[in-house]
Amino acid sequence: MKMYLSLILLILYSYYPIRCAQPYFPPQIVFSVNNSTIYGIDEINQQAFVTYRYGASGQESGFVMKKFPYAIPDSPQSKYYVQLIVDSTPLGCLYGTYWKYGGNGYNLFPSNWVNGTSFYVGNYISFKYQMIHSTNSSSSDEDYWYADQSCEVDGGETYPCQEIYFKKNTEIPLRFTQVIRRGWTVIQQTINYQVISMGKPDEKYYDSIPKDWSLICRDVNLGLFYYPQTAKLNVQQSSQVQIWLITPPHRIDGDDTVTIHWQSMDCQDCFTWTPKELSFNSRNFNEKQSLTITRVKNCSKTTLQPIFNGGGFDLVLPQLYPIYIE
């Protein structure tokens, strides 16, 4: 009887797919994607980097970790996850802090690591489907996994929606395929991996982090809220715009105050506004202040743009925060 049951199990194992633990990348690994982009992931120490080249000489690098090096002591950047993106001159650098007041809309890492205002360095791969380990792969050098659902591409061919290959009996990823929509076309995409190293990534990969990044790079969390952002005014008519900050300003040399003036980008003498200056700090940053705008002369549509001073706002792009006046 035992021999009979063993024979049945052997037949089932040979002819039916086995569902088991899902395939993942090693928690510490450095690898390239399609021989262009290089990723380094360290789940254990919660840090990662990515770098890729573009054009003739351009290069963009991203770094993410908790308690980012060279952060200003006791700042949010010294306590929470920060993603820093460093680009070739003249594009410069920017960063975002993952905390209750924001994140980073310029994420260079897997989207499954980000949850709104929080971040966690996880596994590089995230499957949309249950993956099945094939027990009758035609290759003696590879382990093959495929999704439990099929997808159809343009032309009518059907493939597993996702597939991944590893070097036989190892955690070394070789390639990943998935059916995706690109514009109006549905295709099967293949991504090739080349493992550079396994284990804790070498610290040399983080040497290009500028030591003064907190001072020379733009904080994408800093900015303004308006209500309303558009005002329609006739001559001698006024309107109030409520203004407050998205996140607290930075404390620099003991001062966390940012002052905001305004300039008209078109007609210079068509409008007046009061007060001439607004001031925010880490205590009142989310308290609404009112700017009263009055049309004194008939003219075409225009915009008011802020002029920032202090609080780390000097690097914020004014054109991102216009007030539109019709």
Solvent accessible surface area in square Angstrom, and as a share of the most:
residue,aa,sasa,rsa
1,M,173,0.77
2,K,174,0.74
3,M,163,0.73
4,Y,134,0.51
5,L,94,0.47
6,S,66,0.43
7,L,98,0.49
8,I,64,0.32
9,L,120,0.60
10,L,109,0.54
11,I,85,0.43
12,L,85,0.42
13,Y,125,0.48
14,S,46,0.30
15,Y,163,0.62
16,Y,130,0.49
17,P,62,0.39
18,I,57,0.29
19,R,144,0.53
20,C,59,0.35
21,A,86,0.67
22,Q,44,0.20
23,P,9,0.06
24,Y,104,0.40
25,F,5,0.02
26,P,6,0.03
27,P,59,0.37
28,Q,29,0.13
29,I,0,0.00
30,V,0,0.00
31,F,0,0.00
32,S,11,0.07
33,V,18,0.10
34,N,73,0.38
35,N,133,0.68
36,S,70,0.45
37,T,26,0.15
38,I,51,0.26
39,Y,29,0.11
40,G,0,0.00
41,I,2,0.01
42,D,0,0.00
43,E,41,0.18
44,I,118,0.60
45,N,71,0.36
46,Q,27,0.12
47,Q,25,0.11
48,A,0,0.00
49,F,4,0.02
50,V,4,0.02
51,T,31,0.18
52,Y,71,0.27
53,R,180,0.66
54,Y,81,0.31
55,G,78,0.75
56,A,116,0.90
57,S,98,0.63
58,G,10,0.10
59,Q,59,0.26
60,E,24,0.11
61,S,10,0.06
62,G,0,0.00
63,F,4,0.02
64,V,0,0.00
65,M,16,0.07
66,K,95,0.40
67,K,142,0.60
68,F,6,0.02
69,P,46,0.29
70,Y,108,0.41
71,A,18,0.14
72,I,54,0.28
73,P,113,0.71
74,D,117,0.61
75,S,15,0.10
76,P,40,0.25
77,Q,13,0.06
78,S,29,0.18
79,K,95,0.40
80,Y,89,0.34
81,Y,28,0.11
82,V,0,0.00
83,Q,0,0.00
84,L,0,0.00
85,I,9,0.05
86,V,35,0.20
87,D,26,0.13
88,S,34,0.22
89,T,129,0.75
90,P,124,0.78
91,L,122,0.60
92,G,33,0.32
93,C,22,0.13
94,L,29,0.14
95,Y,1,0.01
96,G,0,0.00
97,T,0,0.00
98,Y,7,0.03
99,W,35,0.12
100,K,152,0.65
101,Y,63,0.24
102,G,16,0.16
103,G,15,0.15
104,N,13,0.07
105,G,82,0.79
106,Y,111,0.42
107,N,47,0.24
108,L,45,0.23
109,F,11,0.05
110,P,21,0.13
111,S,92,0.59
112,N,79,0.41
113,W,7,0.03
114,V,43,0.25
115,N,119,0.61
116,G,58,0.55
117,T,62,0.36
118,S,55,0.36
119,F,11,0.05
120,Y,137,0.52
121,V,0,0.00
122,G,13,0.12
123,N,28,0.14
124,Y,35,0.13
125,I,13,0.07
126,S,58,0.38
127,F,35,0.14
128,K,157,0.67
129,Y,57,0.22
130,Q,77,0.34
131,M,0,0.00
132,I,7,0.04
133,H,47,0.21
134,S,14,0.09
135,T,46,0.27
136,N,111,0.57
137,S,40,0.26
138,S,127,0.82
139,S,37,0.24
140,S,94,0.61
141,D,100,0.52
142,E,31,0.14
143,D,18,0.09
144,Y,39,0.15
145,W,26,0.09
146,Y,51,0.19
147,A,3,0.03
148,D,57,0.29
149,Q,102,0.45
150,S,76,0.49
151,C,33,0.20
152,E,112,0.50
153,V,15,0.09
154,D,82,0.42
155,G,78,0.75
156,G,44,0.42
157,E,88,0.39
158,T,84,0.49
159,Y,73,0.28
160,P,35,0.22
161,C,3,0.02
162,Q,6,0.02
163,E,15,0.07
164,I,0,0.00
165,Y,38,0.15
166,F,8,0.03
167,K,107,0.45
168,K,79,0.33
169,N,130,0.67
170,T,55,0.32
171,E,93,0.42
172,I,45,0.23
173,P,1,0.00
174,L,51,0.25
175,R,68,0.25
176,F,11,0.05
177,T,11,0.07
178,Q,35,0.16
179,V,24,0.14
180,I,41,0.21
181,R,160,0.58
182,R,134,0.49
183,G,61,0.59
184,W,240,0.84
185,T,58,0.34
186,V,26,0.15
187,I,52,0.26
188,Q,62,0.28
189,Q,46,0.20
190,T,63,0.37
191,I,31,0.16
192,N,76,0.39
193,Y,16,0.06
194,Q,111,0.49
195,V,30,0.17
196,I,85,0.43
197,S,44,0.29
198,M,87,0.39
199,G,32,0.31
200,K,108,0.46
201,P,3,0.02
202,D,78,0.40
203,E,97,0.44
204,K,125,0.53
205,Y,55,0.21
206,Y,20,0.08
207,D,114,0.59
208,S,73,0.47
209,I,7,0.03
210,P,31,0.19
211,K,149,0.63
212,D,65,0.34
213,W,0,0.00
214,S,14,0.09
215,L,105,0.52
216,I,93,0.47
217,C,3,0.02
218,R,39,0.14
219,D,6,0.03
220,V,30,0.17
221,N,10,0.05
222,L,4,0.02
223,G,0,0.00
224,L,7,0.04
225,F,91,0.38
226,Y,30,0.11
227,Y,144,0.55
228,P,52,0.33
229,Q,72,0.32
230,T,63,0.37
231,A,6,0.04
232,K,160,0.68
233,L,8,0.04
234,N,106,0.54
235,V,70,0.40
236,Q,131,0.58
237,Q,78,0.35
238,S,59,0.38
239,S,30,0.20
240,Q,109,0.49
241,V,0,0.00
242,Q,66,0.29
243,I,0,0.00
244,W,45,0.16
245,L,2,0.01
246,I,47,0.24
247,T,3,0.02
248,P,22,0.14
249,P,8,0.05
250,H,27,0.12
251,R,130,0.48
252,I,61,0.31
253,D,150,0.78
254,G,56,0.54
255,D,80,0.41
256,D,6,0.03
257,T,44,0.26
258,V,0,0.00
259,T,26,0.15
260,I,0,0.00
261,H,73,0.33
262,W,14,0.05
263,Q,72,0.32
264,S,6,0.04
265,M,85,0.38
266,D,80,0.42
267,C,32,0.19
268,Q,131,0.58
269,D,88,0.45
270,C,0,0.00
271,F,9,0.04
272,T,62,0.36
273,W,29,0.10
274,T,80,0.46
275,P,60,0.38
276,K,123,0.52
277,E,80,0.36
278,L,5,0.03
279,S,48,0.31
280,F,0,0.00
281,N,28,0.14
282,S,42,0.27
283,R,165,0.60
284,N,36,0.18
285,F,13,0.05
286,N,84,0.43
287,E,100,0.45
288,K,110,0.47
289,Q,43,0.19
290,S,45,0.29
291,L,0,0.00
292,T,39,0.22
293,I,0,0.00
294,T,28,0.16
295,R,7,0.03
296,V,58,0.34
297,K,100,0.42
298,N,121,0.62
299,C,38,0.23
300,S,87,0.56
301,K,142,0.60
302,T,4,0.02
303,T,30,0.17
304,L,0,0.00
305,Q,30,0.13
306,P,0,0.00
307,I,79,0.40
308,F,21,0.09
309,N,93,0.48
310,G,23,0.22
311,G,4,0.04
312,G,16,0.15
313,F,0,0.00
314,D,89,0.46
315,L,76,0.38
316,V,6,0.04
317,L,68,0.34
318,P,42,0.27
319,Q,105,0.47
320,L,90,0.45
321,Y,34,0.13
322,P,14,0.09
323,I,0,0.00
324,Y,98,0.37
325,I,1,0.00
326,E,68,0.31
